[in-house]
Amino acid sequence: MDSFINAVEQVEASNPGLSPLALVRALRRTAGHDDAMTIHFLGASNKLSDTEVLERAILNSSSFSFFDKATHHIVTDHGEERGVVLAPDGTTVALAPLLLGIETGLKAKMEGASAAGIFPLTLGRNLGLSFLSLQDFPPSHRLGPDGCWDSMVHPKVFKLSRPPTLATTAVINGGMDGAILGTDLSSLPASEQPQALSQILKGYYSYTLEEGKGLDAISSHVSPRRREISRSILEPLDLHSQVMETLALVWKVEKTEWIALDTGVGKAVKDGLQAFVHTYWDCPQIIPRCQWGAKPYQGTPTLLSLPLQFLYIHHTYQPSSPCLSFQKCSTNMRAMQQFHQQERGWIDIGYSFVIGSDGYVYEGRGWNHVGTHTRGHNAIGYGMSVIGNYTATLPSRHSMNLLRHRLVQCAVDGGRLAANFTIQGHRQVVNTSCPGDIFFSEISSWEHFRE
């Protein structure tokens, strides 16, 4: 994402007074995103003022090849997803739906109208077509997957973890971001002009969290909150009706209305949306092992027998400071894994999941493998740890909510944790001060806590 923003800044610098709407339109033309439904909502990019001159500027710049590759989304036969970028927060974003959402919002702002097309262009079309194309598969396999970059320092190749759907996690991330930013732009006061495109992107992706406050102190819309913000915007719209209307429009503009005769369309959409809500709204974003740079298991992991009955709460103690960025949290995860493997002699990092103060959950042993976190109780419960020392201070409110509400609901709804599960602090079953006096006092007030 940083490289994309830098390239955008170069175009802006060489074209003083350039409007962000003209720039996103030119990028759409460069990428060839002029399908029938996009034209229905946004117009043909080659018939819009300013785009031809601006396109020549992009074509003549050294950035053209980069823009062409960055904005054109495809998945190769080898499972490489292209047209996606690594965001500073460690998540992967498809640029096409992101830019369509921004263009829709800017167009609405310019015209003083509602942002028609935000949902269809960012999420609705990809979700609906993915649900229909994979009706013979379980609903959970009609979405995703996520994947891994070849390098987190110089990312070039992003490879998916399994065969793709039309709505990969990167496409959904880009769609949620596009819906959020497009809605924000369309809602600007009449007296306020939109920022340059590079500034719009920087404000959302390149934020800085304050020590001791984290996301609790951020009131603006930023990428770690994409799931909760997109839900607040889109859930009131009646998603089933929105997706069905989007599909009807797709079939109309593509002259394939006969597909609507399929009696299974409504059920496919209903089942698919249930999987979408669970995976991308109820569950928090979990940074997979490959993204934080985990080393392989030093041995063979043991499978858990699900659902589990207990949730054991920890703090890491060391590292003692909350991590406020993907880079720092990833460094902490690698350090803990190294300590657990080399000093403790364990096969892997001990915790099931680790919560950072950057807005994300980090995968440790994960949902299916026995951890090494709570002696004598590893096989009957998950070990969830928050990075930091919470003897005298609490984790951020956002971090605690990720654990207490989002991760727990995800586990219960996914059949991994029993509905009548019990929360306990590490100290209740092992002779330790973990998870710290102040944090333990806090969790003792949580639902499902038992002495």
NORPEMO-V755640 format. One record per pair of residues at least 24 apart in sequence whose ideal C-beta (glycine too) atoms are under 6 Angstrom apart, sorted by the first residue. I is the first residue (numbers start at 1). J is the second residue. If there is no record, write none. Layout:
# NORPEMO-V755640
I	J
I	J
This chain:
# NORPEMO-V755640
1	85
1	87
1	205
4	70
4	85
5	198
5	201
7	63
7	66
8	197
8	198
9	198
12	196
12	198
15	57
20	106
20	194
20	196
20	197
21	106
21	110
22	50
22	54
23	197
24	99
24	102
24	103
25	51
26	51
26	54
26	55
26	58
27	71
29	55
30	58
30	67
31	71
31	72
36	253
36	254
37	250
37	253
40	253
41	117
42	103
70	95
71	95
71	96
75	164
79	159
79	160
80	157
80	159
81	158
81	160
84	158
84	170
86	149
86	155
87	205
87	223
88	205
88	206
89	223
89	224
89	326
90	287
90	291
90	326
91	173
92	170
93	170
93	173
93	174
94	170
94	171
94	174
97	122
97	174
97	175
97	178
98	174
98	177
98	178
100	178
101	178
101	179
101	181
101	182
102	181
102	182
104	182
105	182
105	185
105	186
106	185
108	186
109	185
109	186
109	188
115	182
115	186
118	179
118	182
119	242
120	246
122	175
122	178
122	179
123	175
124	242
124	243
124	246
125	246
126	166
126	167
126	171
127	167
127	243
128	243
128	246
128	247
129	166
130	165
130	166
130	167
131	268
131	269
131	272
132	268
135	268
139	271
139	272
139	275
140	275
142	272
143	167
143	275
143	276
144	169
148	290
172	280
176	226
176	230
177	226
179	230
180	221
180	229
180	230
183	233
209	324
214	324
214	357
214	396
215	359
215	398
216	396
216	397
216	398
224	359
227	281
231	281
239	273
243	269
278	413
282	409
282	410
283	410
284	361
284	402
284	406
284	407
285	360
286	361
286	363
287	360
287	362
288	363
289	363
292	330
292	333
292	362
293	330
293	334
297	347
297	348
298	341
298	347
299	347
301	369
302	370
303	368
304	368
304	370
306	416
307	415
307	416
307	417
307	418
308	381
308	417
309	380
309	418
309	421
310	380
310	381
310	422
311	381
311	382
311	421
311	423
312	374
312	381
312	383
312	424
312	426
313	384
313	425
313	435
313	443
314	385
314	426
314	434
314	435
315	386
315	390
315	435
315	436
315	439
316	385
316	387
317	389
319	387
320	389
322	357
322	388
323	356
323	357
323	387
324	357
324	358
325	358
326	358
329	356
329	358
332	387
333	362
346	372
351	383
351	385
352	382
352	383
353	384
354	385
355	386
355	399
355	402
355	403
356	387
357	396
357	399
361	407
367	416
374	426
374	429
375	430
377	429
390	436
390	438
390	439
391	436
391	437
392	438
394	438
394	442
404	446
421	448
422	450
423	448
423	449
